[in-house]
Amino acid sequence: MGNSLHNVITQAEQVILGKPHQIRLALACLLARGHLLIEDLPGVGKTTLAHALARSLGLQFQRIQFTSDMLPADILGVSVYQRESGDFKFHPGPIFAQMILADEINRATPKTQSALLEAMEEQQVTTEGITRPLPSPFFVIATQNPTYQIGTFPLPESQLDRFLMRIQLGYPGEQAERGLLAGVERREIVSRLIPQMEAAELLALQQQVKQVFVSPALLDYAQAILRHTRESARYVHGLSPRAGLSLLAAARGWAFLDGRSAVIPEDVQAVLPGVASHRLQSVQDVQISDGDKLARELIEAVAIP
């Protein structure tokens, strides 16, 4: 891992205290060219983590606060008639940025949520019959409140599948919370963060991550995980091929952060809960909150070849 990435992690850990594993998962997701969903209670640092990563990585950043009355045009942009020229001029929406924070995404209606589908999958948006490319790199961090809270609309499976990872921050440990309570306001710390790299460097790192070697034996392990979810009666449905690709991409990112040029089984196990938790559902309880438990059970159930 280079100095730039090390500095990004160090800065993020100064803001989000006591959560080094979640910070590394978020970076592994970014290095794998994926999008990140953070699901947790309000007030545990979801939005702050997104701000800290954006500033540390030197990315153009836009925050979209999702509400129930938001329309797709509020995200994508709209064409406005120009009286002087007699034609329409397109005004880009906040989606045209390198990093998007989709804050409380599940407070918007499914119609508005779907406005992100094309952007996340193809890095472009189509409005009024015209396709417009988005900046590169393009990365979405979405925050989501637990679905049992009032005023939320559950994300459909097709939308969830666009997120390479889903993580939870949880409450801080006692020592970390003490430092949080006695320290400086987090927003002040974020405002003082210095970019540790430029977008071009991040794009180069993403290309390097794609070159991390995956052995045939490791592919056997990944396939065994996918096969187990499809054959077991424990799950409503098994992991898709896209989930398998996401698992390998995230494992490459995790290995790269550890300074290795090849993926080992421990890399797969480290990222599996993040990759699989929002894609697995139990036949006994289809609440998505049990996904982390199901992923941990999956690690124990499938032996390393």
C-alpha positions in Angstrom: 0.0 0.0 0.0 1.4 3.4 -1.0 1.9 6.4 1.1 -1.1 8.2 -0.3 -3.5 5.4 0.6 -1.9 5.0 4.0 -2.5 8.8 4.6 -6.1 8.5 3.5 -6.7 5.8 6.1 -4.9 7.7 8.8 -7.0 10.8 8.1 -10.2 8.9 8.1 -9.4 7.2 11.4 -8.9 10.6 12.9 -12.5 11.4 12.1 -14.3 8.0 12.5 -12.8 6.7 15.8 -12.5 3.0 16.5 -13.7 1.8 13.1 -10.5 0.8 11.2 -12.1 -2.3 9.6 -15.1 -0.4 8.2 -12.8 2.3 6.8 -10.6 -0.3 5.1 -13.8 -2.0 3.7 -15.0 1.3 2.3 -11.6 1.9 0.6 -11.4 -1.6 -0.8 -14.9 -1.0 -2.3 -13.7 2.2 -3.9 -10.5 0.6 -5.2 -12.6 -2.2 -6.7 -14.6 0.5 -8.6 -17.8 -0.3 -6.6 -20.5 1.6 -4.8 -21.0 1.5 -1.1 -24.2 1.3 1.0 -23.9 2.2 4.7 -26.9 1.0 6.7 -27.2 2.0 10.4 -28.9 4.1 12.9 -28.8 7.9 12.6 -25.9 9.6 14.3 -23.2 6.9 14.1 -21.0 8.7 11.5 -22.3 7.4 8.1 -22.4 10.9 6.5 -19.1 11.9 8.2 -17.3 8.9 6.8 -18.4 9.8 3.3 -17.2 13.4 3.7 -13.9 12.3 5.1 -13.2 9.9 2.3 -14.2 12.5 -0.4 -11.9 15.2 1.0 -9.0 12.8 1.6 -9.2 11.4 -1.9 -9.4 14.8 -3.5 -12.7 14.0 -5.3 -15.4 16.4 -6.5 -18.1 15.8 -4.0 -21.9 16.3 -4.0 -24.4 15.4 -1.3 -28.0 14.6 -2.2 -30.4 14.6 0.7 -33.1 12.1 -0.3 -36.7 13.0 0.8 -40.1 11.5 0.0 -41.0 14.4 -2.4 -37.8 14.3 -4.4 -38.1 13.7 -8.2 -35.6 12.1 -10.6 -35.0 15.4 -12.2 -33.7 16.7 -8.9 -30.8 14.2 -9.2 -30.2 14.0 -12.9 -30.8 17.6 -14.0 -33.4 19.4 -16.2 -33.5 21.3 -19.5 -34.6 25.0 -19.1 -36.0 27.1 -21.9 -33.8 30.0 -22.9 -35.9 32.9 -24.1 -32.9 34.7 -25.7 -31.8 31.8 -27.9 -35.1 30.1 -28.3 -33.9 26.6 -27.3 -33.4 24.5 -24.2 -30.2 24.3 -22.1 -29.5 21.3 -19.9 -28.6 22.1 -16.3 -26.8 19.1 -14.8 -28.0 17.8 -11.5 -25.8 16.8 -8.5 -25.2 13.4 -10.0 -22.5 14.9 -12.2 -19.7 14.6 -9.6 -17.0 12.2 -8.9 -18.3 11.1 -5.5 -22.0 11.2 -4.6 -23.4 10.9 -1.1 -26.9 9.7 -1.4 -28.0 10.5 2.1 -30.9 8.5 3.6 -31.6 7.0 0.2 -34.5 4.9 1.4 -36.5 8.0 2.4 -37.1 8.6 -1.3 -39.8 6.8 -3.4 -38.8 3.8 -5.6 -39.2 6.0 -8.7 -36.6 8.5 -7.4 -34.3 5.7 -6.2 -34.4 4.2 -9.7 -32.8 7.4 -11.1 -29.5 6.1 -9.8 -29.6 2.7 -11.5 -28.1 3.6 -14.9 -25.6 6.0 -13.3 -24.3 3.3 -10.9 -24.2 0.5 -13.6 -23.0 2.3 -16.7 -21.5 5.6 -15.4 -23.9 7.6 -17.6 -27.4 9.1 -17.4 -30.0 9.4 -20.1 -32.3 12.4 -19.9 -34.8 13.5 -22.6 -33.4 10.9 -24.9 -29.8 12.1 -24.6 -27.1 10.0 -22.9 -24.5 12.0 -20.9 -21.3 10.5 -19.4 -20.5 11.0 -15.8 -17.1 12.0 -14.4 -14.4 9.5 -13.7 -13.9 8.1 -11.2 -17.5 7.9 -10.2 -18.5 6.5 -6.8 -21.7 6.4 -4.9 -21.9 6.2 -1.1 -25.5 5.8 0.0 -26.6 5.9 3.6 -29.7 4.1 4.7 -31.7 4.1 7.9 -33.0 0.7 9.2 -36.1 -0.2 7.3 -38.2 -0.5 10.4 -38.0 3.3 11.0 -40.9 5.5 10.0 -40.8 7.1 6.5 -38.6 4.6 4.7 -39.0 2.8 1.4 -37.1 -0.5 1.2 -34.6 -0.6 -1.6 -35.6 -3.2 -4.3 -33.2 -6.1 -4.9 -32.2 -4.7 -8.3 -31.1 -1.4 -6.6 -29.3 -3.3 -3.7 -27.4 -5.4 -6.2 -25.8 -2.3 -7.7 -23.9 -1.8 -4.4 -20.7 -3.8 -4.3 -20.7 -3.7 -0.5 -23.0 -2.9 2.4 -21.4 -2.1 5.8 -22.5 -1.1 9.2 -20.6 1.2 11.6 -22.4 0.4 14.8 -21.8 2.2 18.1 -18.2 3.1 19.0 -16.3 1.3 21.6 -16.0 2.9 25.1 -12.5 4.4 24.5 -13.4 5.6 21.0 -16.6 7.2 22.3 -14.7 8.9 25.1 -12.4 10.5 22.6 -15.4 11.5 20.5 -17.1 13.2 23.4 -14.0 14.9 24.7 -12.6 15.9 21.3 -13.2 18.5 18.6 -16.5 18.6 16.6 -16.2 16.1 13.7 -17.3 18.7 11.1 -14.4 20.9 12.1 -11.9 18.0 11.7 -13.4 17.1 8.3 -13.1 20.7 7.1 -9.4 20.7 7.9 -8.6 17.5 6.1 -6.0 17.8 3.3 -6.4 15.8 0.0 -3.8 13.0 -0.1 -4.2 12.2 -3.8 -5.8 13.4 -7.0 -8.4 11.7 -9.1 -5.8 10.6 -11.7 -3.8 8.8 -9.0 -7.0 7.0 -7.8 -7.8 5.9 -11.3 -4.2 4.5 -11.6 -4.6 2.6 -8.3 -7.9 1.1 -9.5 -6.1 -0.2 -12.6 -3.4 -1.7 -10.4 -6.1 -3.5 -8.2 -7.5 -5.1 -11.3 -4.1 -6.8 -11.9 -4.0 -8.4 -8.5 -3.6 -12.2 -9.2 -6.4 -14.7 -8.4 -5.3 -18.3 -8.5 -7.4 -21.2 -9.8 -7.6 -22.5 -6.3 -9.0 -19.2 -5.1 -11.5 -19.3 -7.9 -12.5 -22.8 -6.7 -13.2 -21.3 -3.3 -15.3 -18.4 -4.6 -17.3 -20.9 -6.8 -17.8 -23.1 -3.8 -19.3 -20.2 -1.8 -21.6 -19.3 -4.7 -22.7 -23.0 -5.1 -23.4 -23.4 -1.4 -25.8 -20.5 -1.4 -27.6 -21.8 -4.4 -27.9 -25.4 -3.1 -28.6 -24.7 0.6 -32.2 -24.6 1.8 -31.1 -21.9 4.2 -31.4 -19.0 1.7 -34.3 -17.6 -0.3 -32.1 -17.5 -3.4 -28.4 -17.9 -4.0 -25.7 -15.4 -4.9 -25.7 -14.3 -8.5 -22.7 -14.3 -10.9 -22.5 -10.5 -10.4 -22.2 -11.2 -6.7 -19.3 -13.5 -7.4 -17.6 -10.9 -9.5 -18.1 -8.3 -6.8 -16.6 -10.7 -4.2 -13.4 -11.2 -6.3 -13.2 -7.4 -7.0 -13.5 -6.6 -3.3 -11.0 -9.3 -2.3 -8.5 -7.8 -4.8 -9.0 -4.4 -3.2 -8.5 -5.8 0.3 -5.3 -7.6 -0.8 -4.0 -4.5 -2.4 -4.5 -2.5 0.8 -2.5 -5.2 2.6 0.3 -4.8 0.1 -0.1 -8.2 -1.6 -0.1 -8.9 -5.3 -2.3 -12.0 -5.0 -5.6 -12.8 -3.3 -5.6 -15.3 -0.4 -8.7 -16.9 1.1 -8.5 -14.6 4.1 -9.1 -11.7 1.8 -12.3 -13.3 0.6 -13.5 -14.0 4.1 -12.7 -10.4 5.1 -15.0 -8.8 2.5 -17.6 -11.6 2.2 -20.0 -10.1 4.9 -19.9 -6.7 3.1 -20.5 -8.2 -0.3 -23.1 -10.9 0.6 -25.0 -9.4 3.6 -27.4 -7.4 1.4 -27.8 -10.1 -1.2 -28.7 -13.0 1.1 -32.0 -13.6 2.8 -33.0 -16.4 5.2 -36.1 -18.5 4.4 -37.1 -18.2 8.0 -36.8 -14.4 8.2 -36.5 -12.3 5.1 -35.5 -9.2 6.9 -32.3 -7.9 5.4 -30.8 -7.2 8.8 -29.9 -10.9 9.2 -27.5 -10.7 6.2 -24.4 -10.3 8.3 -25.2 -13.4 10.4 -25.9 -15.4 7.2 -22.5 -14.3 5.7 -20.6 -15.3 8.8 -22.4 -18.7 8.7 -21.4 -19.0 5.1 -17.7 -18.6 5.9 -18.0 -21.4 8.5 -19.9 -23.7 6.1 -17.6 -23.6 3.1 -14.2 -25.1 3.6 -11.1 -23.5 2.0 -9.9 -25.9 -0.8 
